Amino acid sequence: MDINNLIIENIDAPHELERIYRKDPKAFKKSFSRAWEQNPDSEVLGVWYERLHFKEKAITEKSSFLQKDFLFMGLLAVLAGICTRVIFHFVEQEAIAPINLAFGIIPFIAAYFVYKNPPKKRVIYSLAALLLVSGIYLNMLPLNDKDSIILAYLHLPIFLWALVMLAFTGNDYSKGSARLAFITFNLEYCILYASMAVSGMILAVLTMQLFNFAGLDIKDFYFSNVILFGAAALAIVAAYLVSMNLKLAKNITPYIAKIFSPLVLVTLLVYLITVIWVGKNPFLDRNFLIAFNGILLGVLAVTIFSIIESDSDEKKNISDYINVALIVLALIIDSVALSAIVFRLSSYGITPNRLAVLGVNILILANLCWIMLSYMRFLQNKSGPSAIQDAVTEYLPIYGLWAAFVTFTFPVFF
């Protein structure tokens, strides 16, 4: 018997319709259209119509959305490449500071997140105003090598990245879960961008070598017009791919956190024992103090990413104890660095560099203490792992505010 007739005959027998469907799904679907046309008022066939066509409809809608998303990303990537190349031209002429290159990338990443997750108008206006004011202020600063100006250049990207966080989180900027997602995005973004950048560098080397064989030196042209454009455009593409939940970066980040945490811990312990053995003194050696603070920032970053990528259940594992050891190590490093900075301030006087380093060390010390207390409560079963993540995410805006403070006030006062 024709399946179309079987469907019509069993229109009031759902169990029998299911049996017919499972016996030959393709034939059922092919014949169903005629049965549906003949009985458009049947509620049973209406349910079957949605069942058979819902997936196709969903895929079509998703494909349409992805296509629009992709086209917008492509437009932003091209604009980022062009803007970066134009800015680089003025940098070459020494008309503006090199840090302006950040404005060829960061506003476009922010624009992509605003497009993908549209926030309230006041958030958009705030973002646009802060980016505009930052750009104008930066180019009002004199082009010289004063410490306060260099500090502004160093802190501006941190402030701009805080604005990217605002664009990423949108209306949920006050929620810890949104900030947590942003930290995860950063790790996945760095991994993906680095992977693609390595591939791009290999292609660049091969291209330049091929032209060398032809007797043409294209290094300067290729860097200014291809590599620079590609690096800026790739920053937008990487943000798009991470936001599309690319499995490569998402699957590898937990393993990187688990592998690097113990390696960093062991390496730094050996390093600190060695420098103590050879008699290095951060109180007297300025370069060693700078390196010490660099190590502190590295340990803080590894610790944060380890916490973010750790399992969110109530069970404790070896990773938690490694994280605690890293925090203890970071607290020791920060305490020594802070003591050395205070010593240098009292001995040699106040300078912009010393004040900036003092401020960031105090901020890091407070953050580490908060994380440490949260971890101790977790290990004592007095709180869950979410309290540890809150200690990380709720503190993030403070770093952005400090970066803004240094950027906008130090050149004025110093």
C-alpha positions in Angstrom: 0.0 0.0 0.0 1.2 3.5 -0.7 2.6 5.2 2.3 0.6 8.3 1.6 -2.6 6.3 2.0 -1.2 4.6 5.2 -0.6 8.1 6.7 -4.1 9.2 5.9 -5.7 6.0 7.2 -3.8 6.2 10.5 -4.2 9.9 11.0 -5.9 9.3 14.3 -3.4 6.6 15.4 -0.2 8.3 16.5 1.4 5.1 17.5 0.9 3.5 14.1 2.2 6.7 12.4 5.4 6.4 14.5 5.8 2.8 13.5 5.4 3.7 9.7 7.9 6.5 10.1 10.6 4.3 11.8 10.2 1.6 9.2 11.2 3.9 6.3 11.8 7.5 7.4 12.8 8.7 3.9 9.7 7.3 2.2 7.5 8.6 5.0 8.9 12.1 4.7 8.6 12.0 0.9 4.9 10.9 1.0 4.0 13.1 4.0 3.7 16.3 1.9 0.8 15.0 -0.1 -1.0 13.8 3.0 -0.4 17.2 4.7 -1.8 19.0 1.6 -4.9 16.8 1.7 -5.5 17.3 5.4 -4.2 20.8 6.4 -6.5 21.0 9.4 -5.2 17.8 11.1 -3.5 18.6 14.4 -1.7 15.3 14.3 -0.2 16.0 10.9 0.5 19.5 12.0 2.7 18.2 14.8 4.4 15.8 12.3 5.0 18.7 9.9 6.9 20.7 12.6 8.8 17.6 13.6 10.0 16.9 10.1 10.7 20.4 9.1 11.9 22.1 12.3 15.5 21.0 11.9 15.8 22.3 8.3 14.2 25.6 9.4 16.5 26.0 12.3 19.6 25.3 10.2 18.4 27.8 7.6 17.9 30.5 10.2 21.3 29.7 11.8 23.0 29.7 8.4 21.5 33.1 7.6 22.6 34.5 10.9 26.2 33.1 10.5 26.4 34.6 7.0 25.5 38.1 8.2 27.9 37.6 11.2 30.6 36.5 8.8 30.1 39.4 6.4 30.2 42.0 9.2 33.3 40.4 10.6 34.9 40.5 7.2 34.0 44.2 6.8 35.5 45.0 10.2 38.7 43.0 9.5 39.2 45.0 6.2 38.6 48.3 8.0 41.0 47.3 10.8 43.7 46.5 8.3 43.2 49.7 6.4 43.1 51.9 9.5 46.2 50.2 10.9 48.1 50.8 7.7 47.1 54.5 7.7 48.1 54.9 11.3 51.4 53.2 10.6 52.1 55.7 7.8 51.9 58.6 10.4 54.0 56.6 12.9 56.7 56.2 10.2 56.6 60.0 9.7 57.0 60.3 13.5 53.9 62.5 13.6 52.2 60.3 16.2 53.2 57.7 18.8 53.4 54.0 17.8 50.8 53.1 20.6 48.2 54.6 18.2 48.3 51.3 16.3 46.1 50.0 19.1 43.3 52.2 17.7 43.5 50.3 14.4 42.4 47.1 16.1 40.7 47.5 19.5 37.7 49.7 18.4 36.9 47.1 15.7 37.0 44.2 18.2 34.7 46.2 20.4 32.4 47.0 17.5 32.1 43.3 16.7 31.0 42.4 20.2 28.5 45.3 20.3 27.1 44.0 17.0 27.0 40.4 18.2 25.5 41.2 21.6 23.8 44.6 21.3 23.8 46.4 24.7 21.8 49.4 25.9 22.4 52.7 24.2 24.1 54.2 27.2 26.7 51.4 27.1 27.3 52.1 23.3 27.6 55.8 23.9 30.0 55.3 26.8 32.2 53.0 24.8 32.3 55.4 21.8 33.0 58.4 24.1 35.8 56.7 26.0 37.5 55.5 22.8 37.2 58.9 21.3 38.5 60.7 24.4 41.4 58.3 24.7 42.4 58.8 21.1 42.3 62.6 21.4 44.1 62.7 24.7 46.8 60.3 23.6 47.7 62.5 20.6 47.7 65.7 22.7 50.6 64.3 24.7 54.0 65.5 23.7 56.2 63.1 21.7 59.1 62.6 24.1 60.6 60.0 26.3 59.5 61.3 29.7 58.7 58.6 32.2 55.1 59.8 32.7 54.5 59.7 28.9 55.9 56.2 28.6 53.8 55.0 31.5 50.7 56.4 29.8 51.7 54.5 26.6 52.1 51.3 28.6 48.9 51.6 30.5 46.6 52.8 27.7 46.3 49.3 26.1 45.2 47.9 29.4 42.5 50.6 29.7 41.4 49.9 26.1 41.2 46.2 26.8 38.9 47.0 29.7 36.7 48.8 27.2 36.7 45.6 25.1 35.5 43.8 28.3 32.6 46.3 28.5 31.7 45.6 24.9 32.0 41.9 25.4 29.8 41.7 28.5 27.3 44.4 27.3 24.3 44.7 29.6 25.8 42.0 31.9 29.0 43.9 32.7 28.3 43.8 36.4 27.8 40.0 36.4 30.7 37.8 37.4 29.7 35.1 34.9 30.1 37.6 32.0 33.5 38.6 33.2 34.5 35.0 33.6 33.5 34.4 30.0 35.6 37.3 29.0 38.7 35.9 30.8 38.1 32.5 29.1 37.7 34.4 25.7 41.1 36.0 26.3 42.9 32.7 26.8 41.2 31.1 23.8 41.8 34.2 21.7 45.6 34.3 22.5 45.9 30.6 21.6 44.0 30.9 18.3 45.7 34.2 17.3 49.1 32.8 18.0 48.4 29.6 16.0 47.2 31.6 13.0 50.0 34.1 13.3 52.6 31.4 13.2 51.1 30.1 10.0 51.0 33.6 8.6 54.7 34.1 9.5 55.7 30.9 7.7 53.8 32.1 4.6 55.5 35.5 4.8 59.0 33.9 5.0 58.2 31.6 2.1 56.8 34.5 0.0 59.8 36.8 0.7 62.2 34.0 0.0 60.6 33.2 -3.4 60.9 36.9 -4.4 64.5 36.8 -3.3 65.2 34.0 -5.7 63.8 36.2 -8.4 66.2 39.0 -7.3 63.6 41.2 -5.7 63.8 42.4 -2.1 60.2 43.0 -0.9 60.8 43.0 2.9 59.8 46.6 3.6 56.9 46.6 1.2 55.6 43.2 2.4 55.8 44.2 6.1 54.1 47.6 5.6 51.3 46.5 3.3 50.7 42.8 3.9 52.0 41.7 7.3 50.7 44.8 9.1 47.3 44.6 7.3 47.1 40.9 7.9 48.0 41.1 11.6 45.3 43.7 12.3 42.6 41.8 10.2 43.5 38.6 11.9 42.8 40.1 15.3 39.1 40.5 14.2 39.0 37.1 12.6 40.3 35.5 15.7 37.6 37.2 17.9 35.0 36.0 15.5 36.2 32.4 15.5 36.4 32.3 19.3 32.9 33.7 19.6 31.7 31.0 17.3 32.8 28.4 19.9 35.7 27.0 17.8 36.4 23.7 19.4 40.2 23.8 18.8 40.9 26.6 21.3 38.1 25.6 23.6 39.4 22.1 24.0 43.0 22.9 24.4 42.8 25.6 27.1 42.1 23.4 30.0 45.1 21.2 29.2 47.4 24.2 28.8 46.3 25.4 32.3 46.9 22.0 33.8 50.3 21.5 32.2 51.6 25.0 32.7 50.7 25.5 36.3 53.0 22.8 37.8 55.7 23.7 35.3 55.6 27.4 36.2 55.6 26.5 39.9 58.7 24.3 39.6 60.5 26.7 37.3 60.0 29.7 39.6 60.9 27.8 42.7 64.2 26.8 41.1 64.7 30.4 39.8 64.1 32.0 43.1 66.5 29.6 44.9 69.1 30.3 42.3 68.9 34.1 42.5 69.1 34.0 46.3 72.1 31.7 46.0 73.9 34.0 43.6 73.1 37.1 45.8 70.7 39.1 43.5 69.1 41.9 45.5 65.9 43.6 44.2 66.4 46.4 46.8 69.5 47.6 45.0 69.4 46.2 41.5 66.7 48.1 39.5 66.8 45.8 36.5 66.3 42.8 38.8 63.3 44.5 40.5 61.8 45.1 37.1 62.3 41.4 36.2 60.8 40.5 39.6 57.6 42.4 38.8 57.5 40.8 35.4 57.6 37.4 37.0 54.9 38.5 39.4 52.6 39.5 36.5 53.3 36.2 34.8 52.5 34.1 37.9 49.3 36.1 38.5 48.2 35.5 34.9 48.9 31.7 35.1 47.1 31.5 38.4 44.0 33.3 37.1 43.8 31.1 34.0 44.3 28.0 36.1 41.5 29.0 38.4 39.2 29.8 35.5 39.9 26.6 33.7 39.7 24.4 36.8 36.6 22.1 37.3 33.6 23.9 38.7 32.5 21.0 40.9 32.9 20.8 44.7 35.6 18.2 44.5 39.2 19.1 45.3 42.1 17.8 43.2 45.8 18.3 42.8 45.2 21.4 40.6 43.7 23.2 43.5 46.8 22.6 45.7 49.1 23.7 42.8 47.0 26.9 42.5 47.4 27.6 46.2 51.1 27.0 45.9 51.3 29.5 43.0 49.3 32.1 45.0 51.6 31.7 48.0 54.6 32.1 45.6 53.1 35.1 44.1 52.4 36.6 47.5 56.0 36.1 48.5 57.3 37.7 45.2 54.8 40.6 45.6 55.8 41.2 49.3 59.5 41.3 48.3 58.9 43.6 45.4 56.6 45.9 47.4 59.3 46.1 50.1 62.0 46.9 47.5 59.8 49.7 46.0 59.1 51.3 49.3 62.8 51.1 50.1 63.7 52.8 46.8 61.0 55.5 47.3 62.3 56.3 50.8 65.9 56.2 49.7 65.9 57.8 46.2 62.7 59.9 46.2 59.4 59.8 44.3 59.3 59.2 40.6 56.4 58.3 38.2 57.9 54.9 37.6 58.1 54.1 41.3 54.7 55.3 42.0 53.2 53.3 39.1 55.0 50.1 40.2 54.0 50.7 43.8 50.3 51.1 42.8 50.1 48.0 40.7 51.9 45.9 43.4 49.4 47.1 46.0 46.5 46.2 43.7 48.0 42.7 43.0 48.7 42.1 46.7 45.0 42.9 47.5 43.8 40.7 44.7 46.0 37.8 45.7 45.0 38.0 49.3 41.3 37.9 48.3 41.9 34.9 46.1 43.9 33.2 48.8 41.2 33.7 51.4 38.6 32.3 49.0 40.7 29.3 48.3 41.3 28.6 52.0 37.6 28.7 52.6 37.0 26.4 49.7 39.6 23.9 50.9 38.0 24.0 54.4 34.5 23.3 52.8 33.2 26.7 53.9 32.4 27.9 50.4 32.2 26.6 46.8 34.6 27.2 43.9 32.4 30.0 42.6 33.7 32.2 45.5 37.3 31.8 44.1 36.2 32.8 40.6 34.3 35.8 42.1 37.6 36.9 43.7 39.1 37.0 40.2 36.2 38.5 38.1 35.0 41.1 40.6 38.5 42.6 40.8 39.1 43.0 37.0 37.6 46.5 36.7 40.0 47.8 39.3 43.0 47.0 37.0 41.2 48.9 34.2 40.6 51.9 36.5 44.2 52.0 37.7 45.4 51.9 34.0 43.0 54.8 33.3 44.3 56.7 36.3 48.0 56.3 35.3 47.2 57.1 31.6 45.2 60.3 32.2 46.8 61.8 35.3 50.6 60.9 35.4 51.4 63.0 32.3 49.6 65.9 33.9 51.2 65.7 37.3 54.7 64.6 36.2 
